[in-house]
Structures are given as structure tokens and as C-alpha cells.
Amino acid sequence: MSHRFFTFSSTAMAVIMIAFLMTVPAGGQTAASVAASTASDDAWTHPRTKWGHPDLQGLWTNETITPFERPEDIANKKFLTAEEAAEIENRMAQQRAAGDGSSAPGTVGAYNQVWMDSGTKVLPGGQTSLVVDPPNGRVPTKTSAEAIRDYHKARAADSYIHMSVWDRCITRGVPGSIFPAGYNNAYRILQTPEYVAIVYEMIHDARIIPLDRRPHVEEKIRLWMGDSRGRWEGDTLIVETTNHTDKGWIASNGASRRIKGIPQSEALHVVERFTRVSSGTIAYEVTIEDPAMYTQPWKIAMPLTRDDGYQMYEYACHEGNTAVGLTLSGARNLEKQAEMAAPQSR
């Protein structure tokens, strides 16, 4: 399960920073307009289900090489030029090609990177980070939340309780289940008049979202993926999720970098927006509010791209999960060796 620790390499981040040297104006561009720019059929009309709801059904993916947060030294640069985007994509392709354990001089590739599926493109419009609010593209974490993250990271080999709920094959949570990772970035959406269902390829979670405006479950009930309620506002599906457990992490994959390991509290409140803007694109936005962990709400925006040829397989996490046991037993063995090597007191 070494894939769980997938991250961008230091060379990749350096490439991105170099490409961001020149600042271009945002021009009032929004995530929805960026997603809409991918539409290629001027005659496209919004599809409807038989009962009249906007049709979001299908298989969608969101792999991307755009970083989760914007590098701090380019905090005012929201969008890349087409030339900058192409340069980043070309350099990342070269790095990926070298990632077979025999990297070319000047490049750093991850071993067996050929099995990864983290995408080859930056987000449409050259968006420089998944985080779009605050305007600097950085998650407004509290120092106390970072301290909890660091505490668990330093003790990951001490006990399974310090490992992520993804490493333990429980869930990636909401909204973490839709954050792009190193592979398995696919989501199947199904609809009925009363429900919307989302099947996540990673960990194979199935999320059932009622549309009948029923109230949330009572406050004392806490769930790994929270309690979701959906409603339509025009052509946008709005999903509000509450009743989260405080045992999860907001993000558990390496691509989220600094945010990996930030915990969530029972106060976590998530609002997602799904808007189909073309035959092949859903504009996805999520606003995250957790006053115990962040100084203010923050937002991610990205497109979901339809891929009817994608094959989603079962994610049999528990059946192949040897990493937890091997990590802990390996750490105990190292401790034993250190104890045996230590000078014996008389």
C-alpha cells in the first residue's frame, strides 16, 4: 500500500514555481467560467432526467497535476498562461517517463510511477490550485490543527490510531473522497427522483443523498461520511453534509500535501455544488467550514470530466491491506534491534 504516500516530488514543485514567475490578472474569472470554457458544442442543451431534474449521471474523473494549494511565493497568481501550462505539462510528462527507477539526470521520478494515474494536465483555464478561496489559494489552518497533524505524523509507526482512516481502509470522508489522488480518481453518479447516489472508486464508498428535504439525523449521531441532504437550485445540485465524526481527517492522500492529517471536528460543515456546464463537464465546488480547525471557511473548485470508457474496479482495501501490520511490526523490530545494540548497564 505504498501508493498511500504518493506526493509530488520536489522537482515537480520546483517546476511549478518556476513557471509561476510572471503574474497575470485574474480578470474576474470564476471556477464555473473555467469549467464552462471546456464546452465545445455551441448547440449543447442541459440534459434532463425523465422526471425533469438536471442529468448528472455517468462516470466522471478529476485527475490533475494542479496542486492542492498554491505555493506561497505566488499567492497572487490565480491563473497560468497557456504557455506556462504547456511547459508544466511537458516537464511533468518527462518526469513521469523517467519514473521507472532509472531517472534521467536532473529529474526525480517515483519508483513504479507507471502504475499511478494522477493526470497529465493542469486544470482548464490554468487554475493554479484546487483551493480558490481564500484568494491566496491556501487553506486557513489553525496552528492547533497543524499541531495535531504533526503529533500523529511523528507517531504513525507507534500505533494504528495515529494512521489515517484511509490507511486503515475505513473511508476518505466527505469531502476528502473527491479530492484528486495518485490514482482511482473516478466517481459514478446515479439518480432517481428522490435520491442522488455517488460511488467513489477509492475505498469504494457509496454515498446516498436524499432530495426530499427531510431533516438531518439527530445531533448525537455521528457518521464517517457525515449526513448528506441534497436540493436543486436551478440546474445546480447543492448537497449539505453535517453530523461528521471527529475521528476523521479532512484529507488523507499525499497529493493534499500540507493538509494531509489535518483533523476534523464534529462542527465540520460541508456544502457541495454540482453544476453540469457541458456534455462532458460538471463544475464542482465545495465550501468547508470547521471553526475548530480553520480561521475561516475555504473553498475548492474543479471540473469533473465525463469518461464513458473508464473502467471502475472494486477497491478491495481490506483484503490487500498489509501496510498497517508491516509498518507496526517493522517499527517494533527496529526498537528491538536498538535495545539489543544499546550498552548494557551493570
N, C-alpha and C positions, 0 to 999 in steps of 0.2 A: 504493500500500500504506500510505496514511496511517492506516488502521484499526489498524495495529500499535501505534500510540502512543496508543490510547484510554485515557483516565483519567477518574475522577470529577472534576468541576470543583470549584474552591474553594468555590463557593456550595453545591454539594451536600454537601460535607463539613461546612460550617458548619451547614447544616440538620440534619444527623445529630447533630452535637454539641449543638445547642440542644435537640433532642428527648430527649437523654440526661441532662438535668439532674437528674432525680429517680431515686434508686436504689431498685430493687425487689429483694426477696430471690430467690435462685435456686431455693430450695425443693427442692434435690436433683434438679432436672430434668436429664436427660441428653439427648444428641443423639438416641438411639434413641427416647426417650419423646416428644420433639418431633416426630420423623418419624411416630411411631405416631399422634399426635394428628390427623393428616390423614386417617386411615381413616374412611370414612363408612358402611361396610357392616358392621353388627354380626355378620352371618352369614358374613362372609368367612372362607374357609379357605385355607391356604397351598397354592398350586397346585404340582403335581409334574410332572416330565417322565415320559415313558413308562418310563424306567429308574429312576425314583424320586428323582432329585435335585430340590431346590427349583428352581422355574422362574423364572429371571431374564430370560427372553428378551423382546425388544421394543425399542422406540425410546424413549429416556429423555433428558430435558433437565434442566439445572440453572441456568438464567439467574436472576440475583438482583441486587438493589440493596444487599444486605447487604455491608459492606466486608470485605476480606480479613482485616485486623487491626482490633482495637478501638482507637479513639482513646485516647491515653494518659491524658487527663484524666478518663475514665470507666472506668478499669481494673477497678473492682469491680462494674460493671453488666453482668451476663451476658444479661439479657432485657429487652425492651421491654414496656410495657403495650400492650393492643390500641389504645388511643387514640394512643399515641406512634407505633406502627407505621403507623396510618392517616394520621397527619399527615405522616410522612416520605414515604409513597407518594404522597399528594396533591401535595406540594411538588415531588417528582421528576417527576410527570406534567406539572405546569405548566412545569417547566424543559425537559422533552423537547419539549413543544409549541412552545416558543419557540426551539428549537434548529435553526432553518432559516436562520440567518444574520441574522435580524432580531429579536433577543431583545427581550423587553419590558423596561421599566425595572426594575432590581432583580434581574434574572435573568441567568444566564450559560448559554448553550446552545452546544453544539459544532456547527460547520458540518456540514450534511448528516447530522445525528443521526438523521433519519428512517430511515436505512439501518441503524442499529445495532439490535441485538436483545439488549440487556443485561438484560432483565427489567423488571418493574414492581412487584414485591413484595419485601418483606423475607422472610427465612427463616421457616418456620412456627414458632410459639411466640415470635417476636420475638427470636430469637438475634441478638446484637449484632455478631458477627464470625464468619467461617468458622473461624478459629482458636479452639479450645475448650480447649486445653492448651498452655502454661501457663494457669492460671486468669485471668491478666490479658488474655488474648486477643492477646498479642504474640509474634512469632517470636523465640526467644532467639539472635539472630545474634551471632557474634564480631566484634569490631572489625576483625580482619584480613580477614574475609569482606566486610565493608562497604567496606574499602579497595580490594579487588579490583573490586567492583562500581563504585565511583566512578572507578577508573582507566580501565576500559573505557568508561564513560559519557562521560568527558571526551575520549575519543579515537575516538568512534563514526564520525566523518567522516574519520578518518585511513586506516583500512583495514577491509576486511570482517571481519578476525579479531577486531575489537572489537565487532562486531554480534552480536545474539543468534542462536541456531541457528534460531529461528522466522523472523526477518527473512531468513535465508539459506535458508529453505524446507527445512530438514533434519528437524526434529521439535520437539515441545514437551516430550518426555521423559516419564518416569514419576516422580512423579505429576502433573507440570505439565500433561499433556494433558487432565486432567479439572478443572483449575481454571477457574471461570467467567471468561469474557472478554466483550468487547463484542458479540460475535455468534458464530454457529456453535457453540452450546452443546448439541450433540446427540451421542448415543452409542448405537450399536446393539449389543445383546448377543445372541449366538447360543451354543447349547450342543450338545454331543454327550456321550456317556458318558465320553469320555476328555479332552475339551477344553472350555474356555470361550473364546470369541473376542469381542473388543471392537473395533468400528470407530469411530474418532473422526472427527467431521465436520471439525474443524480440522486441516489438513495431510493428512487422510485416512490417518492411521496405522491399521494393522490389527495388533492385538496377540493373539497366540495363547498361551494359558495351559494347559499340561499339568496334568492332575489325577492322574496315575498315580504320584506321589511319586518320580519319577526325580530324581537329584541335579542340582544346578546345574552348568552347564558349568564347566570348569576355570578357576581364578582368573585366568590370564593373558588370557583372552578378555574383552574389554570392549565393551559394546554401547550404542548411543544410547538405547534404551529399557530397558536392563538385561535380565536373565534372570529371567523370572517362573515361579513354581511355585504351583499352587493346591491347596487341600484343603477339604473340607467339615467343619465342626464344627457339628453340629446343622443348623439352617437357615441358617447363615452361611457364605458363601464367603470364605475367607481366602487372600489372594494375597501371597506374599513375593517381593520383587524385589531381586536383588543384581547384581553384575558390571556396574555402571554405568561409563561413561567419565567422565573428569574434564574433558571438553570442553564439557559442557552447563551449563545454568542451571536452578536449581530452579523458577523462574518467569520467563516471558518476555513476559507481557502486561501492559498498563498497569494493569489492574484490581488487580493484586497490589501496586501502588504501591511501598512501600519495599523489598519483597522482589525486585522485578524486577531481574535482573542479579546476584543472589547466586549464586556458582558452586557447583558440586557437586564432590565428590571421589570417588575410587574407593571410599571407605569408605561411601558412601551406602547406607543400608539402608531399604527401604520395606515396610510391612505395611499392606495394604488389607483392609477388611471390607465385604462387600456382604450386607445382610440385607433381604429383602422383608418389609415390615411391613403392606402393604395392597395392594389390587388395583392401585393407581396409584402406589405409593411404594416405593423402595428406600432404606433408611438406609445412607449411605456414610460410612465413617470411614477415615482414613489416618494412620498414625504414621510420622514421618520422623526418621531418626537419621543424623547425619553429624558425628562429633566434630571433624572438621577445620573445620567451618563454624558449628556451633552449640554452645552451652554445655550443652545437654540435648536429649533428644528432644522433639518437639512434634507436635500432632495437629490435624487439620481434620475437621469433621463437617458434613454437609449432606445433604438429601434429593435423590434423583434422581426426577423426576416423569415418569410414562408419558405419551406424547403420540403416539398412533397416527396422528394427522392430520399430523404433521410430515413435511416432505419434505426428505430429506438429498440434497444435490447434491455432485458431485465438487468437491473443493477443488484446483483446478489452480494450485498455488502457483508453480511454476517458470515456467509459460507466461506469467503476468502479472507476474512479479517484476521491475519496473523500478526499484524504490526503491533497491536497493543501488547499481546503476550511476549513477543520477541523484544520489544523496547524495554519492558519492565524486567524481563529475565536477564537481558544483556546488561542493564544497569546494575542489577544485583550481583552479577558475575564480576563486573568491574570493581564493585565495592569489596567483594571477597578477595580479589587479587590485591587490591590496595591494602587491605587489612593484613594479608599474609606477607606482603613486602615491607610493612612497617616494622621498625626496630621493636623487638620485644623488651618490655620493661622487666627488670629483675626485682 
